[in-house]
Amino acid sequence: MVWVTKELLSNILVLLLYGTISENTDQFCGGSVVSERFVLTAGHCTSTRDNVEVQFVRTALLKKSEPVDPDRVYRVAHIIKHPQYRPPDKYHDIALLRTATDILLDQFVVPVCLPIGSSLNDGRASATGFGLTKYRGSNADNLQKVILLKFTTSECSDFFPSDKDMLDGFLENTQLCYGDKEKSKDTCQQSLEEPKLKTDKKNDAIDELSIQNETLKILVSNLCSGVNRPEQFSEGDSGGPLQVLNEHVKCMYTVVGVTSFGRACGFVGEPGIYTRVSAYTPWIESVLWPN
């Protein structure tokens, strides 16, 4: 059993909301706070398949169904997609959301650190989200987390060869490839085609979180995103962070990846693709601190 404080979870996930009324908007994607005014997410998360743009971001929550705290919901004032992102092409799947007002930063909401270079110890990383908890299952209400292993470039190239949405196949300079080689855990997006894969049944484990003398529980199981056609928006864990503990700052995370897409969800040995944040750190910094 793993014990985690809310402070360690605080910077992991921001929920993106779509629609016109913050209390009743659809909730599909995630993101992470990178400054008082900016949230990092995936480019494909900036609008729905019906071209409804993200309207709000919601912070500091462990359960989607918990009452909305208006002080933790922020209107999105500006959407900044990476200039090279051209959907349905899956490269450069990264974006920044600028909020209309400052995001409250406290013990429950702490910005993630940006990676510099590619020398991070990122063989193992954690991912979080509110996506599906099993193949063809329903989206989670409780915040989910999973530990994932990095796949080699050769393995990723085999899993993700050239196709119409990735003409050059897997590109290690701008993408990361993570999954679990032994258990059916990931944060991938599944395709409409039924995967011809075998998987073992497993019981969901439960982590208890000791938070200010209260014990909360979150399910630790598969993290998956919703059914995804190339032309449509995927729901669940997309846009959420893939992170490692910062080696220099205690209780801080460095975001190494942004959840992008995958072939199949919840199957043993099936990795997902994450946008490699270190490749875009200069661009992110130019938007956050233009001067």
N, C-alpha and C positions, 0 to 999 in steps of 0.2 A: 504494500500500500504506500502510495506517494503522498506526502503532505506538502501543500503549496499554499502560500499566503496570497491574499487578494492583491497585494502589492506586486507580486510576481506575475499575476495574470493581467494586471491593469493595463499594460501597454500592448496586449496581444491583439485585441480585435475591436474594430469599430463596425457598426452595422449601417449599411447604406439603405436609405428609404426612398421610395419612388411614389409620386403622386402629388397632391396639392395640400393635404392636411396631414401634418406630421404624426398625429395619433392614430391614423387609420391607413397609412400608406403600405404598399407592398414592400416586403423585405426579401431581397434576393442575394446580395453580395456583401462581402466584408471589405475591410481596409485596415490601415494602421495609422495612428497619429504620428506625424513626423515633425510638427511644430505647432505653435498656438493657432495657426490659421490654415494648416494644410494636412490633408489625409492622402496617403498613398494607397492606390488600388490598381486593378487591372483595367486596361483600355476598354475591354468588352463589357465592363461593369458600369460604364458611364450612362448607358441607356438600356431600356428593355427591347424586346423584339418588336414592340409596337412603337418604338422610338420615343418612349416616355423617359425623359432624362432624370438622373438622380436629383432629388430635391433636398434631402436632409441627410445628416449623419447623426448617429446615436452612439454615445459612449458609455462606459462604465456599467455594463450589464453582463450578468451570468446566465440570464434566462430571458428568452425573447418575450414570453408572455407576461413578464412582470410589468406593473404599471409604468407608464411613460413618465419620466421625470423631465419636465419642460426645460430645466436648467442643464440637461444633458443632451438636448437635441439642438442641432445647429443647421441653419439654412445654408445650402450650397450656393455661393455667389458666382463661382466661375469654375468651369471644367477645362482642364488642360491635358489633352491627350498628347502622348509623345508624337512629335511631328512625322515620324516614319511609320506610325501605326496605320495600316490600311486594311480594315476588315473586308472580307473574311480571312485574309492573310493573318496568320497567327504570330508573326514576329512582332517584336516591340510592343507587346501587350502590357502596357503600363500607362498610368495616368495619375494626375494630382487633382485633388478637389480643394478649392479655396473656400473657406467658410466666410459668411457675412460678418460674424463676430468671433472674438477670441474663444477658443476651446478652453474650458476650465481644466487646468493641470493641477493635480493634487496627488495624494497617495493612491488614488484609484485610477488615474489617467496619467501615464507617463509616456512621453514620446519614445519611439524606438530610435536606435542609433543607425546611422547609415554606414555601410561597409566601405572600406578604402582598400583598393587592390583585391587580389584573389587569394591572399595568404591565410584566410580564416580557417580555423579548425572546424570545418563544416561537414565532416563525414556523417554525423548524426545531427538532425535538426528537428524541432517540434513545430507542429502546425495546429491551427485551431479554426473552428468554424461552427456554423449551425446547419450544416448540410445533412444529406441522407446518412442514416446510421447503418444501412446495409443496401445491397443491390436491390433496386426497385422498391426500396423502403420509403419512409416518410422523413421529412426534414426534422431535425432535432429541435427541441425547445430549450434544452440545457446546452450550455457551451461545451463543445467537444474538443478534446485534444488528442494528439497522437504523435509518437516518436517515429520518424522516418529515416531511412538510410539512403545515402547518396549512391546512385548507380554510376558505373563507369561510362565514359564517352562512347566506347564500343557498344555497350549494352543499350544505351539510349538511342544510338544510331540504328540498331537493329529493331528496336521497338517503334521508332518514329522515322521511317525512311521518307524519301521525297513523295509528296502528294500534292494535290491541287491547292491546298491551303498552306503547305510548307514546301515550296519547290526545292529548297536546299536541304530538306530534312532537318534533323536536330542540329542546332548550332550551339556548341558549347560556349562560345564567346558571349552569347546573349541569353542563353537558356540553361536551366538546371533540371536535373532529372532525379526525382526522389520517390521512394516507395518502400514497401516491406516485402522482403523476399521469402518470408516464412509465414506471415499471417496476412489475412485479407483486410489490411488497413491502408487507407490512403486518403487523399483529398481530391481525387481525379474527377473529371466530368466524363460521363459515359456516353457512348454513341447510341443511335437508335437501333443499330444491329445487335442482335443477341450474341454476346461473346461466347465462343466455344471454349470455355475454360472450366477447370475443376476447382472447387474451393471446399474447405472444411468448415463445418459449423463451429462456432465458438460462442461462448457466453460473454456478454458484455461485462467488463470489469468496472469497478467503481472506485474512483479516487475521492477521498474526503478532503475537503479544504478547510483548514482552521483559519477562520477570519474573525478577528476581534472577538474571541471567545465564543463564536458561533461556528457550527460545523455545517458546511454545505456539501452537497454531493454533485459531481458531474460524471456523466458516463464517459468512459474511455473505450471507444470502439472504432469501427471504420468511420472515416470521414469521406463523404462522397458529395459530388455536385449533381444537380438534376440532369435529366435527359437533354442532350445538347445537339442540335443540328448546326452545321457550320454557319448558317446565316442567322441563327437566333441566339439570344441571350441565355446564358446558363445560370442556374440558381444554386445556392447552397454555400459552398466554401470559396467560390471564385473571388479573387481580389484580396483574400485574406493573406496574412503574412506567414512565411516560413522563416523561423528565427532560431538563433543560437544565443546562449548566454554571452554577454559581453565579457571579454577577458580582462578588461581594465577597469570597468565601472561595476561595482557590486549591485546586484538586483536589477540590472538593465539588460535589455535584449538588443541584439543587432539583427535587423531584418535582411536576410540574404536572398529571399525569393518572394515573388508575388504569385499566388495560385492562378494558373492560366488554363490548362486543359489536360485531358487524358483520353485514353482509348476506351477503358472500361473501368467501372467503379467497384471496389470491394472484392477484388480477386487477387489471390496469392501471386506475387511476383509482377504485378502490373504497376509500373511507375506512372507518375503524373509529371507534367511539365510545369515549371515555375520560371517566370521571367527573372533573369539574373540581375539583381539590383545593383551590384557593383559596376556593371557595364553602363548603368544609367545614373550613377551618383553625380557626375559632373552636370548632367542635365537637370537633375533634381535640385542641386545646389543653385544652379542658375535661375531657377524659378523661385525658390524659397528666398534666396538672398541675391537679388539681381545687381546690387551695388557692391 
